[in-house]
Amino acid sequence: MCICTKYLYTWSRIGDAFQNCTYFRFRKLVTMDDKTYWTQRYEAGSTGWNIGYPSTPIKEFADQLTDKNQRILIPGAGNAYEAEYLIENGFENIHVLDVSEIPLNELKNRNPRFPENQILHEDFFTHTGTYDLILEQTFFCSLVPTDENRSRYFEQMHRLLKPDGILAGLSVRFSLDRRYGKTALWWQ
């Protein structure tokens, strides 16, 4: 099951950050691997997408969840403010995954009691496990929007979700690069 939160940010800081980030990636860093790319973004402080708290749509979705024991994955977690919010609200089985170690270390610093074995410094596409819920905020939008990447994304989500699992995501909708003629999200 896929629950997609349609939310168009008019807050230009968010849209501009994602648009510039991906556009820069298309133009300048096509051959750079994801780990290097995202680590360099964090090292340079080029994290304009970071609002410093869990987004309203994610909070509103999380507030509807009743099973506090479900196994949750947050891929491309970045600073993982969503994970902090879930922990504050009684969830314990939360796994955050990011290809860059920098935001994961920040999460550990802010939350020293967060279980170390639930902070995953790995590539989403090689990750194994099964989850009741995969909660993602614009992770899909961070991928270079090719048909191959989109297919890989959904195939991996399918592998990671339990048969009755839920994929819930927040997306932004805007054209990333007119050459591709596609918007960041087409799974609405």
Backbone torsions as a table, in degrees:
resi	resn	phi	psi	omega
1	MET	NA	138.6	179.6
2	CYS	-121.0	119.7	174.9
3	ILE	-107.1	119.3	-176.7
4	CYS	-114.9	121.2	177.7
5	THR	-86.5	113.7	177.2
6	LYS	-82.8	116.9	-175.9
7	TYR	-148.7	110.2	179.4
8	LEU	-98.3	111.5	178.2
9	TYR	-73.1	127.8	172.5
10	THR	-98.0	-6.5	177.8
11	TRP	-71.1	106.1	-169.5
12	SER	-61.0	-28.2	-179.2
13	ARG	-57.4	-42.1	-179.1
14	ILE	-68.9	-53.4	-178.4
15	GLY	-59.8	-45.5	-179.6
16	ASP	-62.9	-39.2	-178.4
17	ALA	-62.4	-47.5	-179.5
18	PHE	-68.4	-41.8	-178.1
19	GLN	-63.7	-47.8	-179.3
20	ASN	-65.6	-39.7	-179.6
21	CYS	-59.6	-51.6	-176.6
22	THR	-71.3	-40.1	179.4
23	TYR	-60.2	-44.6	178.0
24	PHE	-59.5	-40.0	-179.3
25	ARG	-64.5	-42.1	177.4
26	PHE	-59.4	-48.6	-170.1
27	ARG	-78.4	-40.0	-168.2
28	LYS	-110.3	-29.8	-166.7
29	LEU	-122.9	30.9	-174.8
30	VAL	-56.7	-35.7	-176.5
31	THR	-89.7	-3.9	-177.9
32	MET	-80.4	134.9	178.6
33	ASP	-70.8	158.4	-175.4
34	ASP	-59.8	-42.3	-178.6
35	LYS	-59.8	-47.4	179.4
36	THR	-63.7	-45.8	-178.3
37	TYR	-58.1	-53.1	-175.9
38	TRP	-70.3	-35.2	176.9
39	THR	-63.2	-42.8	178.1
40	GLN	-63.9	-36.4	177.7
41	ARG	-61.7	-45.3	179.8
42	TYR	-67.8	-42.0	178.7
43	GLU	-60.6	-37.9	-178.2
44	ALA	-82.5	-6.5	-176.7
45	GLY	71.4	21.0	179.4
46	SER	-87.7	67.3	-175.1
47	THR	-127.0	52.3	-178.2
48	GLY	-61.3	-17.4	178.2
49	TRP	-77.4	-15.0	-175.4
50	ASN	-75.8	108.4	-179.2
51	ILE	-89.7	-9.1	173.9
52	GLY	86.1	7.5	179.5
53	TYR	-163.4	164.9	178.0
54	PRO	-68.4	141.1	-178.3
55	SER	-68.7	153.5	-178.8
56	THR	-56.5	-46.7	-180.0
57	PRO	-61.3	-38.0	178.7
58	ILE	-66.9	-44.2	178.0
59	LYS	-60.3	-45.2	-178.9
60	GLU	-63.8	-38.2	176.4
61	PHE	-66.2	-47.3	-178.6
62	ALA	-60.6	-35.6	-179.9
63	ASP	-64.4	-18.7	179.2
64	GLN	-88.1	-12.0	-177.3
65	LEU	-75.5	133.3	-178.6
66	THR	-109.0	-25.4	-179.0
67	ASP	-87.3	98.5	-177.1
68	LYS	-75.3	-8.7	-178.3
69	ASN	-97.9	-3.5	-177.1
70	GLN	-64.3	150.4	-179.4
71	ARG	-86.6	118.4	-172.8
72	ILE	-118.4	134.6	173.6
73	LEU	-114.6	135.1	172.3
74	ILE	-117.8	97.1	-178.6
75	PRO	-81.6	151.2	-177.9
76	GLY	56.5	43.1	-168.2
77	ALA	-66.0	-25.6	-176.7
78	GLY	55.7	-129.7	-178.2
79	ASN	-76.4	-7.3	170.1
80	ALA	56.1	42.2	177.0
81	TYR	-62.9	-27.9	177.4
82	GLU	-63.7	-41.0	179.4
83	ALA	-63.1	-42.4	177.8
84	GLU	-60.3	-43.1	179.9
85	TYR	-62.8	-43.0	178.8
86	LEU	-63.1	-42.9	178.9
87	ILE	-61.3	-45.1	178.8
88	GLU	-59.9	-22.9	-178.1
89	ASN	-105.2	21.6	170.0
90	GLY	93.7	1.6	177.0
91	PHE	-83.2	142.3	-178.2
92	GLU	-123.5	-23.6	-172.6
93	ASN	-98.7	56.8	-175.9
94	ILE	-105.8	129.2	179.9
95	HIS	-118.5	123.6	178.6
96	VAL	-107.3	138.5	-175.6
97	LEU	-132.9	132.2	174.7
98	ASP	-150.6	150.0	180.0
99	VAL	-79.1	-19.8	177.9
100	SER	-103.7	134.5	-179.2
101	GLU	-76.7	-23.5	-175.0
102	ILE	-57.9	-53.7	-179.9
103	PRO	-67.8	-28.7	177.8
104	LEU	-66.8	-39.0	175.7
105	ASN	-65.0	-37.5	176.2
106	GLU	-61.9	-41.5	177.0
107	LEU	-60.3	-45.1	178.5
108	LYS	-61.2	-41.5	179.5
109	ASN	-64.3	-39.9	179.6
110	ARG	-75.2	-26.4	-174.5
111	ASN	-135.5	73.3	-174.6
112	PRO	-61.3	-19.4	179.6
113	ARG	-90.5	-1.0	177.6
114	PHE	-63.8	128.6	-176.3
115	PRO	-58.5	124.1	-178.0
116	GLU	-56.8	-38.0	-177.7
117	ASN	-74.1	-1.9	177.7
118	GLN	-108.5	4.7	173.7
119	ILE	-106.5	109.3	-168.8
120	LEU	-110.8	111.3	176.7
121	HIS	-93.6	86.5	-177.7
122	GLU	-153.1	172.7	176.8
123	ASP	-84.8	127.1	179.0
124	PHE	-53.0	-39.4	-173.3
125	PHE	-74.4	-12.3	175.8
126	THR	-112.0	-1.3	-179.3
127	HIS	-67.2	143.0	174.6
128	THR	-121.6	156.5	-179.8
129	GLY	143.7	173.8	176.0
130	THR	-133.6	143.1	-172.9
131	TYR	-137.2	148.0	174.5
132	ASP	-76.8	-34.9	-176.4
133	LEU	-141.3	132.1	169.3
134	ILE	-114.2	119.0	-176.3
135	LEU	-112.4	117.3	-176.5
136	GLU	-133.6	136.0	178.2
137	GLN	-111.8	102.1	175.2
138	THR	59.9	17.7	175.1
139	PHE	-62.8	-45.3	178.3
140	PHE	-56.5	-39.8	-178.7
141	CYS	-69.5	-18.3	-178.7
142	SER	-81.0	-12.4	-179.7
143	LEU	-81.4	144.0	173.8
144	VAL	-60.0	124.5	-170.4
145	PRO	-78.0	77.1	173.8
146	THR	-110.6	158.4	177.7
147	ASP	-60.1	-37.4	179.4
148	GLU	-62.9	-47.6	179.8
149	ASN	-63.4	-40.8	-179.8
150	ARG	-64.6	-42.7	178.3
151	SER	-63.7	-44.5	178.9
152	ARG	-60.0	-41.7	179.4
153	TYR	-57.2	-53.2	-176.5
154	PHE	-70.0	-34.6	175.9
155	GLU	-63.1	-43.6	179.6
156	GLN	-68.0	-41.4	176.5
157	MET	-58.1	-43.0	179.7
158	HIS	-61.3	-42.6	178.7
159	ARG	-64.4	-38.0	-174.7
160	LEU	-81.1	-24.8	-178.4
161	LEU	-82.1	138.9	170.6
162	LYS	-63.9	161.0	-177.2
163	PRO	-52.5	-34.3	178.3
164	ASP	-106.0	20.4	-177.4
165	GLY	-72.0	166.3	-177.1
166	ILE	-123.8	134.3	170.2
167	LEU	-105.6	116.4	178.0
168	ALA	-119.6	130.3	-175.9
169	GLY	-142.7	152.3	173.5
170	LEU	-107.8	133.6	180.0
171	SER	-133.5	161.5	170.1
172	VAL	-116.4	148.2	-177.2
173	ARG	-120.1	111.1	174.8
174	PHE	-163.1	158.1	-179.5
175	SER	-75.3	126.6	-179.6
176	LEU	-85.2	-34.9	-178.0
177	ASP	-159.6	116.7	-174.9
178	ARG	-63.3	-21.6	178.2
179	ARG	-61.4	-31.2	-177.8
180	TYR	-87.7	-17.6	178.0
181	GLY	63.0	25.2	-177.2
182	LYS	-130.6	156.2	173.2
183	THR	-96.7	170.3	-175.9
184	ALA	-63.2	-29.5	-172.6
185	LEU	-133.2	131.4	175.6
186	TRP	-129.8	18.2	-179.4
187	TRP	-107.3	35.4	-177.1
188	GLN	-81.2	NA	NA
